[in-house]
Amino acid sequence: MINYTKIVILGSGRSGTSYITRMLKDNGVHVGDVTGGTCENLDMREINDRCLKVMLNAETRSKLPYGIIPPEELNPPLEFRNVVDEYMNWVDQQYEPVFWKQGDPVLWVAKDPRTTLLNDMWTKHFDVIVGMYRNPVEVVASYKKLLTSYYEDPLEAEANLIQYWKRFNKSLLHVFDTTDKPKFMFDFNQDINVQIKQLEKFLDFPLPDSGYDSKQVNQKSDHIYDDPEINELYNQLRSYNEQNVK
């Protein structure tokens, strides 16, 4: 079996994780079986969906697609941990030398936002962690477009989706605070092209095609909720992003 690098993309939904996964895919990083638009790993998503259903009674097509998430980090049941172990062992078996030119760098990336919450059973299997965060005002607005039909009260929607932003990014920070693996944090509201160049050096892998359309991204957004907890989380995320250039 040839040596290769496994990359996992972490971050809440609507934060740019699809963009960064597509960008890696378009530059020759392998992704396996994924959804067409969001580049979510189909096997990872199926495992995560079942796990969150059991743990949090999550329903994908509902006002709370991830369920009500407790404040503490999730401790997935052993049965799902075993499924993840088996799946990642299977992935390793797919990377036989016959498929690759000897000496060429081989990278494989997987992404599903739920993995951020279920990080305890996934991240041990990956070599590199790439995180993605975005201004919460923009994340909530994007989520509303998807979930508005499930809500009668817009204030309830706002409150629930703000809570999701907090909870996902707490888990993202938990991973970055506790792992000694190589890690890279993206800020979707800052210059993407500059960060892609930093990621290129970080991975030691050419990324000439950023696929970046500045018209689709609200760069350097300064508007944020007047919430001390959000501001603290946002500052911690930015601190990790700033470390990318060191």
Backbone torsions as a table, in degrees:
resi	resn	phi	psi	omega
1	MET	NA	133.0	-177.9
2	ILE	-78.3	147.0	176.1
3	ASN	-71.8	138.6	176.3
4	TYR	-150.5	164.1	-176.8
5	THR	-106.2	127.2	178.4
6	LYS	-100.7	126.2	-178.2
7	ILE	-115.1	133.5	173.4
8	VAL	-115.1	136.4	177.5
9	ILE	-99.5	123.0	179.6
10	LEU	-117.2	151.2	179.1
11	GLY	150.3	162.2	179.0
12	SER	-71.9	161.0	172.3
13	GLY	-60.0	154.9	178.1
14	ARG	66.9	21.3	-177.4
15	SER	-110.7	2.1	179.6
16	GLY	103.8	6.2	-179.7
17	THR	-65.2	-32.8	177.9
18	SER	-66.6	-42.3	179.6
19	TYR	-58.8	-49.1	-174.2
20	ILE	-68.0	-33.5	178.3
21	THR	-69.7	-43.1	177.3
22	ARG	-62.0	-40.7	-179.8
23	MET	-60.8	-44.3	178.2
24	LEU	-64.2	-42.8	178.6
25	LYS	-59.5	-45.9	-177.9
26	ASP	-65.5	-19.4	179.5
27	ASN	-100.8	14.5	171.6
28	GLY	100.4	5.1	175.0
29	VAL	-80.9	135.2	-175.6
30	HIS	-79.1	142.8	-175.9
31	VAL	-125.0	-16.1	-176.3
32	GLY	73.7	-150.9	-179.2
33	ASP	-84.0	117.8	-176.4
34	VAL	-135.1	164.1	173.6
35	THR	-68.9	154.0	-174.3
36	GLY	-66.2	-48.9	-173.8
37	GLY	-88.6	-43.6	-172.9
38	THR	-95.6	-6.2	179.3
39	CYS	57.1	34.0	176.6
40	GLU	-80.6	134.0	177.5
41	ASN	-64.7	120.1	-172.7
42	LEU	-64.5	-40.8	179.9
43	ASP	-69.2	-44.0	178.8
44	MET	-60.8	-43.9	-178.6
45	ARG	-63.9	-41.9	-179.0
46	GLU	-63.8	-42.6	178.0
47	ILE	-63.9	-46.2	-178.6
48	ASN	-64.7	-40.7	178.0
49	ASP	-58.2	-47.8	-178.5
50	ARG	-64.6	-39.6	-178.7
51	CYS	-65.8	-46.0	-179.7
52	LEU	-69.4	-28.1	174.5
53	LYS	-63.6	-45.6	-179.7
54	VAL	-68.8	-44.4	-173.8
55	MET	-77.9	-42.7	-170.4
56	LEU	-124.2	7.5	-176.8
57	ASN	56.1	37.1	-178.5
58	ALA	-70.9	142.6	176.3
59	GLU	-128.1	120.9	-174.6
60	THR	-56.4	-48.8	-177.7
61	ARG	-96.4	77.0	-179.1
62	SER	-158.7	176.9	178.9
63	LYS	-70.8	-21.6	178.4
64	LEU	-126.5	77.6	-174.2
65	PRO	-63.8	-17.9	178.3
66	TYR	-108.9	8.2	-177.6
67	GLY	75.3	-169.6	175.2
68	ILE	-94.9	111.2	-171.7
69	ILE	-88.0	126.7	178.6
70	PRO	-69.1	162.0	-177.3
71	PRO	-67.9	-29.5	-178.0
72	GLU	-83.0	160.0	177.3
73	GLU	-63.1	143.5	-176.6
74	LEU	-74.0	145.1	178.1
75	ASN	-118.4	87.8	-174.3
76	PRO	-59.9	145.7	178.8
77	PRO	-61.2	154.3	-178.0
78	LEU	-57.8	-36.4	-177.7
79	GLU	-59.8	-36.9	179.5
80	PHE	-79.0	-33.8	174.7
81	ARG	-59.8	-41.4	179.7
82	ASN	-65.7	-38.6	178.0
83	VAL	-62.5	-42.9	178.7
84	VAL	-63.3	-43.6	178.8
85	ASP	-58.8	-45.2	-179.4
86	GLU	-64.7	-41.3	-179.2
87	TYR	-64.8	-45.3	-178.2
88	MET	-69.2	-31.9	172.9
89	ASN	-63.7	-40.0	177.4
90	TRP	-63.4	-41.9	177.8
91	VAL	-58.1	-44.2	179.4
92	ASP	-57.7	-37.1	-177.5
93	GLN	-69.7	-19.5	-179.6
94	GLN	-75.0	-18.7	-173.2
95	TYR	-96.2	67.0	177.6
96	GLU	-85.8	149.1	-176.7
97	PRO	-56.7	-26.7	-177.2
98	VAL	-60.6	-24.2	-176.0
99	PHE	-85.8	-13.4	-171.7
100	TRP	-127.1	152.4	171.9
101	LYS	-77.0	127.8	-178.9
102	GLN	-58.3	133.8	178.3
103	GLY	94.9	-19.8	178.5
104	ASP	-74.4	139.2	175.8
105	PRO	-68.2	135.8	-179.9
106	VAL	-120.2	119.1	178.1
107	LEU	-118.6	142.6	177.4
108	TRP	-130.5	131.5	-176.7
109	VAL	-123.8	142.6	177.6
110	ALA	-133.0	143.1	-177.3
111	LYS	-147.3	133.3	166.6
112	ASP	-160.6	122.3	-174.9
113	PRO	-51.9	-32.9	-178.5
114	ARG	-61.9	-23.4	178.5
115	THR	-60.7	-28.4	178.2
116	THR	-61.1	-43.2	178.7
117	LEU	-72.7	-35.1	-176.0
118	LEU	-99.8	31.6	-173.0
119	ASN	-59.0	-28.8	-173.7
120	ASP	-64.4	-24.3	179.8
121	MET	-103.4	-0.3	-176.9
122	TRP	-114.4	-46.9	-165.4
123	THR	-64.5	-25.0	179.4
124	LYS	-62.7	-21.4	-177.2
125	HIS	-87.6	-4.6	-174.4
126	PHE	-111.7	153.2	-178.6
127	ASP	-92.3	-29.5	-174.9
128	VAL	-134.9	138.6	177.6
129	ILE	-111.6	124.9	173.8
130	VAL	-117.0	120.2	179.4
131	GLY	-103.1	153.8	-180.0
132	MET	-138.9	129.8	175.5
133	TYR	-134.8	161.4	-176.8
134	ARG	-147.5	153.5	177.5
135	ASN	-48.7	128.0	-175.8
136	PRO	-61.0	-31.3	178.3
137	VAL	-60.9	-42.0	-179.6
138	GLU	-71.6	-38.5	179.1
139	VAL	-63.2	-46.5	-179.8
140	VAL	-63.0	-43.1	179.5
141	ALA	-62.0	-39.4	179.6
142	SER	-69.1	-41.7	177.1
143	TYR	-62.4	-38.3	-178.9
144	LYS	-59.4	-37.1	-180.0
145	LYS	-62.5	-32.2	-179.2
146	LEU	-83.9	-35.7	-169.1
147	LEU	-109.4	3.2	-173.5
148	THR	-58.4	-31.3	-177.3
149	SER	-69.4	-15.7	-179.3
150	TYR	-91.5	-5.4	-176.2
151	TYR	-118.7	137.8	170.3
152	GLU	-96.3	-30.1	-177.3
153	ASP	-106.6	111.9	-179.6
154	PRO	-62.9	-28.9	178.5
155	LEU	-68.9	-35.4	175.9
156	GLU	-65.4	-42.1	178.5
157	ALA	-60.0	-47.3	-179.3
158	GLU	-58.6	-46.8	-177.3
159	ALA	-64.0	-44.9	-178.9
160	ASN	-65.2	-41.1	-175.5
161	LEU	-75.3	-31.9	172.6
162	ILE	-63.0	-41.2	179.2
163	GLN	-63.4	-37.7	176.1
164	TYR	-62.1	-44.3	179.1
165	TRP	-57.6	-45.9	179.9
166	LYS	-60.7	-47.6	-172.0
167	ARG	-68.6	-41.5	178.1
168	PHE	-63.8	-42.6	-176.6
169	ASN	-75.6	-24.0	170.4
170	LYS	-64.2	-42.6	178.2
171	SER	-67.4	-39.0	176.8
172	LEU	-59.2	-45.9	178.9
173	LEU	-66.7	-36.0	177.7
174	HIS	-57.5	-45.4	179.5
175	VAL	-62.3	-47.0	-177.5
176	PHE	-66.8	-31.7	-179.9
177	ASP	-75.7	-25.5	-170.7
178	THR	-110.0	-15.2	-177.7
179	THR	-91.6	146.0	172.6
180	ASP	-104.3	11.4	177.8
181	LYS	-79.4	157.4	175.4
182	PRO	-57.0	135.7	-176.4
183	LYS	-144.2	151.2	-176.4
184	PHE	-143.0	128.3	-177.5
185	MET	-110.6	125.3	177.3
186	PHE	-98.4	141.9	170.9
187	ASP	-111.7	111.4	-175.3
188	PHE	-69.4	-11.8	-179.4
189	ASN	-98.6	1.8	176.6
190	GLN	-108.8	177.2	-174.6
191	ASP	-60.5	109.9	-176.9
192	ILE	-66.6	-42.0	-177.4
193	ASN	-60.2	-40.0	177.2
194	VAL	-62.9	-42.9	-178.6
195	GLN	-69.4	-32.4	176.2
196	ILE	-63.6	-40.7	177.9
197	LYS	-63.2	-37.9	177.1
198	GLN	-66.3	-40.3	178.8
199	LEU	-65.7	-36.6	178.3
200	GLU	-57.4	-45.3	178.6
201	LYS	-69.1	-39.7	-178.5
202	PHE	-61.1	-43.4	-178.6
203	LEU	-86.6	-13.9	-173.2
204	ASP	53.9	49.9	-175.7
205	PHE	-146.3	131.0	-176.4
206	PRO	-67.9	132.6	178.3
207	LEU	-131.3	66.3	-174.6
208	PRO	-71.6	-25.2	-176.4
209	ASP	-107.3	101.5	-177.4
210	SER	-79.9	-21.4	-178.4
211	GLY	59.0	27.8	-171.5
212	TYR	-94.1	127.6	176.3
213	ASP	-118.1	103.7	-175.2
214	SER	-61.4	-20.7	179.9
215	LYS	-70.0	-20.4	-177.4
216	GLN	-95.1	-1.1	-176.2
217	VAL	-126.2	130.7	176.1
218	ASN	-86.5	92.0	-175.7
219	GLN	-73.3	148.0	171.8
220	LYS	53.3	42.3	178.6
221	SER	-66.7	128.3	-179.1
222	ASP	-101.9	-17.4	-178.7
223	HIS	-74.6	127.0	-178.2
224	ILE	-147.7	159.2	-179.2
225	TYR	-65.0	147.0	176.4
226	ASP	-84.3	77.1	-174.8
227	ASP	-142.1	115.3	-176.5
228	PRO	-57.0	-37.8	-179.1
229	GLU	-66.0	-43.2	178.1
230	ILE	-62.6	-44.5	-179.4
231	ASN	-62.7	-37.9	178.4
232	GLU	-66.2	-45.2	178.2
233	LEU	-61.9	-43.9	-178.2
234	TYR	-62.3	-40.5	178.8
235	ASN	-66.5	-37.4	177.9
236	GLN	-66.9	-40.7	177.5
237	LEU	-62.9	-43.5	179.5
238	ARG	-63.1	-34.7	179.2
239	SER	-62.7	-41.4	176.8
240	TYR	-67.7	-38.1	178.0
241	ASN	-61.9	-39.8	-179.2
242	GLU	-66.4	-26.1	-179.8
243	GLN	-71.8	-15.3	-179.0
244	ASN	-59.8	-30.2	-174.3
245	VAL	-87.7	-4.2	-177.3
246	LYS	-83.3	NA	NA
